[in-house]
Every structure is written in C-alpha cells, then in structure tokens.
C-alpha cells in the first residue's frame, strides 16, 4: 500500500472510531473517502477546490472542540492557504492535523502549481507547530494516529518517495542508523535510503528522523563525532539549517545543507528526474559529500 492510500485508510478508521474526529478535504484523495463520507456525512466534508475555505472549515471545527484532519496537496494546503493556517489555527491557538500530499515532486505532470518545495520552511515560521515527514506507509499510519490522538497543530507530509525500513514514531528524537567517527549525516524523511547508499564505506554517523519539528538538538550533540555535519532534507535546501545552528551554537562546526535548490526546473520529467537534478539521489549526495569532506580540516 502506498503512503497516500495508507493515510486515507487510517484517517477513515479514526473517523469511524471517534466522534470527535473530523475529516475535511478539497477533492484531492476523494476516491478513497466515499465510504467513510457516506457513513459520517456530518464529519467528512469535501469543500471542493476551495483551499482557503478548507482550512477555515477545519479551524472552525477545532474551535468547537473537534479534532480535524485537513487534507489536500501540500502546495494548495500550505502555500496557497498559509494565511488561513496562520490565523485560523495559529492565531486562534487551536489544534488540528494538516496532511499535505504531493511533496516536492510527486505530481511532476501537474507542473509548478503542484510542487511544494517550500512547505516545511513556511510552516516552520509558525510557533509550536510539529512537522512530520514519514518515510514509509507504516510511519504514515503511526504519525497520523499519534497526531490525531494528541493536541496542538501538526503537519504530516505524505509523499510517494519511501524508505525501505520503517522506524518508530518518536517526535523530538533521532534514530541512530549508523555510527562512525567522522561526519554526522542527518537524513530527514524519505531520503534515508539515498543517504545510506551515498555513505556506504564512509566512516560517518547517520541519523534519521521522521518528525523534523521538534528537532532533536540533544541527539545531534550526543552523536557528533567530528565538526562536520551534513543535513539532507527533501524540501528547500537549508530549511533545517537554523535548527542545526541552534543545537550547536557553542560547538565549532561546519555544515553542508543539501535539499531542493532555488532554481526552478521547468521541464516536467519524473519525480526521479527532479530528485537527481537537485542532487538528492545517492550519486548526487555522494558527490556533495566528497567535495565537502575532502576540504575538512
């Protein structure tokens, strides 16, 4: 089962199980929601292609004490409706679970309107938001169950790119995947497989997180074996650089921040084409690592 279908199945189960859980969506993924919408027409609402309304309806439900799951493509949910997220949820201090599909490059045939490379960076400006980037369908299920059962505002980024192995949902904690004496490589979300291939044979530590906010500052400090840190994230390059800087504010270090570049690629291509063009496949990461580590003091 792919991650988006897993999200839909888990969301439907949560609506069935708890009268306080609502699902609001804007056409996207509607093919998965027909049955649960017929069972709960008062708590499963398709607002149509009206993303600002989507967020406002979800925030309104939250104000009544419900726990809304609010869903569409990330480019529409975050970048198009950010003011509504900022005011409806953030300013009014209510919680909910925002679920963005499509990621950076899933829907390449949809062009730039469907690409959300800046979603995490934009949401990172909101105080207190938790941001989850599950790397497998199992991690999607765990993230959704945890965030719906909890409080506060969450963003769950559901994408087609996946890792081979699932890790527990442990917000605020890194998983130590590989230990070494050299650089520390931080893999956020579904880039872990590429990172592991890229670092094969290198004496480095690899950390993985499927929740990227809160950021595990303590875990990074504890794992640090050399002054060199490599950050790999599948959205705008440098999005989490400030978190690394804060974690190591009193520790001399060098940082290589890899991610989606700021140059807009105007050819459709495939998701894999875009990943490679931004140097986020295993070969690209390996090349960047080689250039960075050869200049280590």
PyMOL commands that set and color helices and strands:
alter all, ss='L'
color gray80, all
select helices_A, chain A and resi 3-17+30-32+34-39+51-63+74-80+82-91+108-110+112-114+119-123+137-149+192-198+217-223+241-247+271-277+282-293
alter helices_A, ss='H'
color red, helices_A
select strands_A, chain A and resi 21-25+44-46+67-73+96-101+130-132+153-158+175-178+184-188+205-209+211-213+228-236+254-260
alter strands_A, ss='S'
color yellow, strands_A
deselect
rebuild
show_as cartoon
